[in-house]
């Protein structure tokens, strides 16, 4: 089992920045990948950014050049630095963990609201 707790969401004006954090606990040694998804009202949950156990990153096209994902393996944390935020980035952001057994774990989500 893996537990994920997000923090760092909030309200920000367009063009601003936020940094999301996710603390993982439990069987974190079984990591295959970790990252962030988001879900806006009326839309499906979609990938934002992920990083695998080898350090390779993957970003949604809509956030490339603006968002940066990073990991602190010693602290079992993953971060999402979000710059140049746009109103369309408004969503609930979920931390995601994929185990070696290909089981998905999710955090409870943190709200990010970008005002125009």
C-alpha positions as CSV (number, residue, x, y, z in Angstrom):
1,X,0.0,0.0,0.0
2,X,1.1,3.6,-0.8
3,X,-0.4,6.7,0.8
4,X,-0.1,10.0,-1.0
5,X,-0.7,13.5,0.5
6,X,-0.7,16.6,-1.6
7,X,-0.2,20.2,-0.5
8,X,0.4,23.6,-2.1
9,X,-2.7,24.3,-4.0
10,X,-4.5,27.6,-3.8
11,X,-5.7,30.6,-5.7
12,X,-3.4,32.6,-7.9
13,X,-3.7,35.2,-10.6
14,X,-2.9,34.4,-14.2
15,X,0.8,34.6,-14.8
16,X,1.6,33.6,-11.3
17,X,3.3,30.5,-9.8
18,X,2.5,27.7,-7.4
19,X,4.4,24.7,-6.2
20,X,2.6,21.5,-5.4
21,X,4.1,18.8,-3.1
22,X,3.2,15.2,-2.7
23,X,4.5,13.1,0.2
24,X,4.5,9.4,-0.4
25,X,4.6,6.8,2.4
26,X,4.2,3.0,2.7
27,X,5.6,0.7,0.0
28,X,7.4,3.4,-1.9
29,X,10.2,1.1,-2.8
30,X,7.9,-0.5,-5.3
31,X,7.8,2.6,-7.5
32,X,7.6,2.4,-11.2
33,X,6.5,6.1,-11.8
34,X,5.1,9.0,-9.9
35,X,3.6,12.3,-10.9
36,X,0.6,14.5,-11.3
37,X,-2.8,14.4,-13.0
38,X,-5.5,17.0,-13.0
39,X,-9.3,17.1,-13.4
40,X,-11.2,20.2,-14.4
41,X,-15.0,20.5,-13.9
42,X,-16.8,18.5,-16.5
43,X,-13.6,16.9,-17.9
44,X,-11.8,13.7,-17.5
45,X,-8.7,13.3,-15.4
46,X,-5.6,13.9,-17.5
47,X,-1.9,13.6,-17.2
48,X,0.1,16.7,-16.3
49,X,3.6,15.4,-15.6
50,X,5.3,12.1,-14.5
51,X,8.7,10.9,-13.7
52,X,9.7,7.2,-13.7
53,X,12.1,5.3,-11.5
54,X,14.9,6.1,-13.9
55,X,14.3,9.8,-13.8
56,X,12.7,10.2,-17.2
57,X,10.0,12.8,-17.3
58,X,6.8,13.2,-19.4
59,X,4.7,16.3,-19.7
60,X,1.4,17.1,-21.2
61,X,1.9,19.4,-24.3
62,X,-0.2,22.1,-22.6
63,X,2.2,22.5,-19.7
64,X,5.6,22.0,-21.4
65,X,7.9,24.9,-20.7
66,X,5.8,26.1,-17.9
67,X,5.7,23.2,-15.4
68,X,8.6,21.2,-13.9
69,X,8.3,18.0,-12.1
70,X,11.0,16.9,-9.6
71,X,11.6,14.2,-7.0
72,X,13.4,14.0,-3.7
73,X,14.0,10.3,-3.3
74,X,15.4,10.7,0.2
75,X,12.2,12.4,1.4
76,X,9.8,10.3,-0.8
77,X,8.4,13.5,-2.2
78,X,7.5,14.7,-5.7
79,X,7.0,18.3,-6.6
80,X,5.3,20.2,-9.4
81,X,6.5,23.7,-10.0
82,X,3.9,25.6,-12.0
83,X,4.9,28.9,-13.6
84,X,3.0,31.2,-16.0
85,X,-0.3,29.8,-14.8
86,X,-3.3,30.2,-17.0
87,X,-7.0,30.1,-16.1
88,X,-7.3,26.8,-18.1
89,X,-4.9,25.3,-15.5
90,X,-7.7,25.5,-13.0
91,X,-8.4,22.0,-11.7
92,X,-8.0,19.6,-8.9
93,X,-4.5,18.2,-9.0
94,X,-3.9,14.6,-8.0
95,X,-0.7,13.0,-7.0
96,X,-0.3,9.6,-8.7
97,X,1.9,6.6,-8.0
98,X,2.4,3.6,-10.2
99,X,3.8,0.5,-8.5
100,X,6.0,-2.2,-10.1
101,X,2.9,-4.4,-10.1
102,X,1.2,-1.7,-12.2
103,X,-1.3,-0.7,-9.5
104,X,-2.3,3.0,-9.4
105,X,-2.5,4.9,-6.2
106,X,-4.0,8.4,-5.9
107,X,-3.9,11.2,-3.5
108,X,-7.0,13.1,-2.3
109,X,-6.3,16.0,-4.6
110,X,-5.6,19.7,-4.1
111,X,-7.4,22.5,-5.8
112,X,-5.6,25.0,-8.0
113,X,-7.6,28.0,-9.1
114,X,-6.1,30.5,-11.6
115,X,-8.0,33.8,-11.9
116,X,-7.9,35.9,-15.0
